[in-house]
């Protein structure tokens, strides 16, 4: 028995010291969130600057997407760190955005993400998707849970809490900071742009645009959040003029501009014009890139397989696009906006 214990301890020491100068990796952990508005627990994850090395695991790796390695369960680096709340897109999941969470963590931030029930991978319903208030509430509940956690709460700089969302996640984070969505305006949008992917998705689910859920208009603002990045945010045509006018906090809008931007996520003058209407907005457009370029790097043959199966072309980018390069530009823009380090940094773990 003592021999087995010694062997395990020796292996652990080898993994720790032998990898002290290996590639920088962020810490990663998961936990459930109990939320009053949900009948089920909300899965959450946290990426963070690691203060020790455990074992590296590829997070979000599957048959289609390349995962992102992280140090599972590692102790957090001491000190106070800015926190980013992260909301995935419709049908997506928190681990698929590990490429972004990891890079932000390696630049000094903690990143708190959730899987939104009803709009996540394998559990995406058109009718439930329209309950956009639940997404913002998921993020607030996860924040409550994290701040109360003795392993992570003490390391959060509560004066630097921000939010980032992609697509429907962009809708969620705008909602979280005071964006008020109006049912009538969204009905009118889908009557005018019947072929847009969001409207098509809802019609396939039998959604009655004259009877959209009242909770779409709920006030779910969380005043702990001081700035927002919205990447290709959806439903911005439905934002009330008054709520946009009163959204005084800094907002970064990131768009992908080629070859044919979706009207559904266009925040320029040719779309909802949200970029010009917000009091304190910065708008960056990355080209060439399409909506799906934000998703993880795809494995070889992924695009062909999706085409054969008649699925969304999430692995197909515009001509000349380099998904890894686009990801790097998103990371750089986001890090600048949040005031993070421009370069990857990691604590000296050689003593661990």
N, C-alpha and C positions, 0 to 999 in steps of 0.2 A: 504493500500500500504506500509506504514512504517513498519507494522508488517511483511510483506513478506521480505522486505529488511533486517530487523533485523534477521529473521529466516535464511536467506541465509548467512548472515555474520557470524552468530553463527555456522552454519554448516561448513563453510569454515575454521573458527578458530579451530573447533574440529578436522577436517580432518588434519589440519597442525600440531597442537600441539600434538594431540593424537597419531599421527604416527611418531613423531620425533625420537623415538627410535625403530621404526619398521625395517624390513629388509632393507639393503642398496639397493637403486635403482638408476639407471642412469637417466638422463634427455633424452628426445626424442622429436624431432620435424621434420616436413617435409616441403619441399618447392620445387617449380618447377625451372628447369634450362633451360634457353634459350641458345641453342647452334647453331652456324652457320652451322654446318654440318647436323643438323637434321631439318626435316619439322615439328616435334612435340616437345613439351616440354618434357624434361627428368625429371622424378620424382626422387627426392633426399631426403635423410633423414640424420639427424645428431644425434648421441648419444654423451653424454658429461657428465662430472662431474656436478651434480646438486647443485645449491646454495640455493634452496628452494624446498619445497614439494608442488606438485599439486596433482592430482588424478592419481593413478596407473592404467595402462591399459595393458592388455596382447598384445604385438605386435607380429604379425605373427602367431597368433593362428588360427587354422582351423580344419576341420574334421580329418585331417591326422597328423598334427604336433602340438606339445605343444608350445605355445607362450612364450615370455619372457616379464615380467612386466617392465614397465618404467614409469617415471613421465612425462606425456605429457605436453609440453609447459613450463616446469619449467625454471626459470632463471638459467643461467650458473654460476658455481662457479668462483669467481674472480681469476685473475692471468693468467699466460700463460700456455697453455697445448700443448703437442705434438699432431700432427694430423695424423691420418691414413686414407688413401683413400681405400675404400673396393669395390671389384668387385666380384659379384656372378658368379656361374657357368652357363653353358648353360641350359636354361629352368628354372633357379632359379630366386630368387628375393632378394632384399636387406633385407626385414624384416625376411626372413627365416634364416638369419645369425645373428639375434638379440642375440642369446645365446653368440656369440663371441663378438659382438659390445658392449653389456652390460658389459661383464667382463673386456674388455679393458678400457671402460669408468670409471668403478669402480676402476681401477688401475691408473687413472689420465689422460687418453688420450681422445681426441675427435675423433670420427669415422664418416667419411663422406662416405655415400654409395649412389649408384644410381641403378635404374632399367634400364638395357640396352635395348632400343627398338629393337625388332627383335630377341632378344635372351633371353627374360625374360618369366616368367610364363604366359601361355596363349597367348604368342606372340613370338613363337620360330620357325624360318624358317631356314632350312639348307642353303639356298642361302644367306640370310642376315647374318647368323652367320659367314661366311667367310670374311665379311668386318670387320676384327679385328681392323683396324685402328679406327673405330667409337667408340669402347669401350674405348680405351685410351683417345680419344678426349672427351668422356663423362666425364671422371674423371677430366680432365684438366678444362673443362667448369664448372663443379661443384665446383672445387677449386676456380676458379675466382669468382663465385657467392658467395661462403661462405666468402671469404676474404673481399668482398665488403659489407657484411651484418653487420650493426651496432650492431646487437644482439649477433653475434658470432665471426665475424672477429677479433675484438680486443683481443680475448682470445686465438688466435692461436699463438703458438710459430713457426714462419716461418722458424726457423733454424732446426726444427725437424719435417719435413713433410716426411712421409713414405707411402708405399702402400702395400696392402695385397690382394691376389686374390686366389680363389679356382677354379681348373679345367680350364675352358676357362677364368675365371677371373685371374688365374695364367698366362695364355698366355698374357692377357691384361696388367698386371702390368709389366711383362718383356718387353713387347713392349713399355710401358710408359717410361722405363728407358734406352732405347737404343737398345733393342733386335730387330734385323732386320730379319724378316721372309721371306724366299724365296719360291716362288710358285713351282719351279721345285723340290725342296727338299721335299716339302709336297706331291706333286704328286708321287714322288718315294716312299715315306713312305707308302702311301695308296695302291700302287701297290704291295708292299712287305708284308703288314699286312692288308689284305683285310677284315679280320673278326674283326678288332678292332672297338670298339663302335663309335668312331668319324667318321671313314671312312664309316661305315654302315649307320650312320645317314645322311651323305652327299649324299650317293648313293640313299637313299630313296627319297631325294629331287631332284634327277635328275642332280646333280652337275657333270660337265665335268671337270675332273682333268687336262686335257690338256689346259683348258681355265679358270683358276682360276682368280678372280678379281685382277687387278693390285694394288689396294689399300692395298692388303695384305702386300705389300712391302713398304708402306709409312713410312716416318720418322715422328714419333709422340712423340719423346722424350720430356719430361717435366723436365727441369733441377732443378725445385724446389723440386723434390722428391729425397731424399738422401739415402734411403735404402728400401729393398723390402722383403716381405715374400710371397713365392709362394707355395701353398699347392696343391700337385698333379697337377702341371701345364700341360696343353695339348700343343701339336704341337711343342714340343721342338726339335724334329728331324729336323724341318724346319728352325731353327735358323742358320744364317750365322756364319761361323767360325770367321770371323773378328769382327762381332758385339759382340760375346761372349767374345772374347779376350779383347775387349775394355771396357767391362762392369765392371768397377773397383769399383763400390760402393758395400757395404755389401749386400749379398743376403742370406736369409735363405730358404732352400728347405725342405719341410716337405712331407714325403711319408708314405703311409699306406702299410704294407708289407705282409699281409696274408689274405686268404690262397693262392691266385693266383693274384698277382698284374697285373694290366692292362699294357700291353706294351705301350699303348698310353700315359701314364703319368709316365713312368719309367725314372728317371733321373740318375740312377746308371750306372755302367759299362755294365750291361745287357740290357740297353736301349739306350737313347741318350747320356749318359755319361756327361750330363750337369754339374752335381755336381763337377766333376773333372776338367772340362774345364773352369769354371768360375774363375777369379782371386781371388775373396774374398767370397767364398761360404762356408756356413755351412749346412750340410745335416743331418737331423734327421729322423729316421724311427720309426713309432709307430706301435706296434703289440700287439695283433691281431686286425686288422681293415681293412676294405675295402674302396673303393672310396666313397661309399654312407654313410659311418659312419660319415663323416663330416657334414651331414645334421642334422636338428634338431631332438630332441627326438620325437619318434612316439607315438601316442596314442594306447591304447589297441585295438587289432584287425586290425591294419593298414596293417601289413604284409600280413595277410590272405586276406584282401579285395583287395589289389594290385595284389595278385596272381590270384584271381578269375577274375579280370578285364584284366589280361594279361599285366599289366603295369610294368615298371621298378621296381625291388625289392629294392626300396630306404629305406625300413624299415627293411631289412634283413641284419644282421651282421654276420661275421664269428663265428664259435664255440668258445666260451670263451671270446668273445669281450663284453665290457661294454661301450656303447656309451657315457654315461655321463663321465666315466673315461677317455676315449679318448679325449673328449672335454676339460676336465681339463688339460690334457697333452698338447694339442694344445695351450691353453691359457697360460700355464706356459712357454712354449718354446717361444711363441710370445712376451710375456711380458718381458722375459729376453733379447731377441734380441733387442727390442725397448727401453730398459732401463726404463721400467715402474716398479711400485711397485709390489713386489711379492705377496702382500696381498691386499684384497679388502679394500678400504678406502672411507669414505664419510664425507663431511663437517658436522659440527654440525648444524643441521637445527632446533634445539629446539627453537631458537629465532624467527623463521619465522612465 
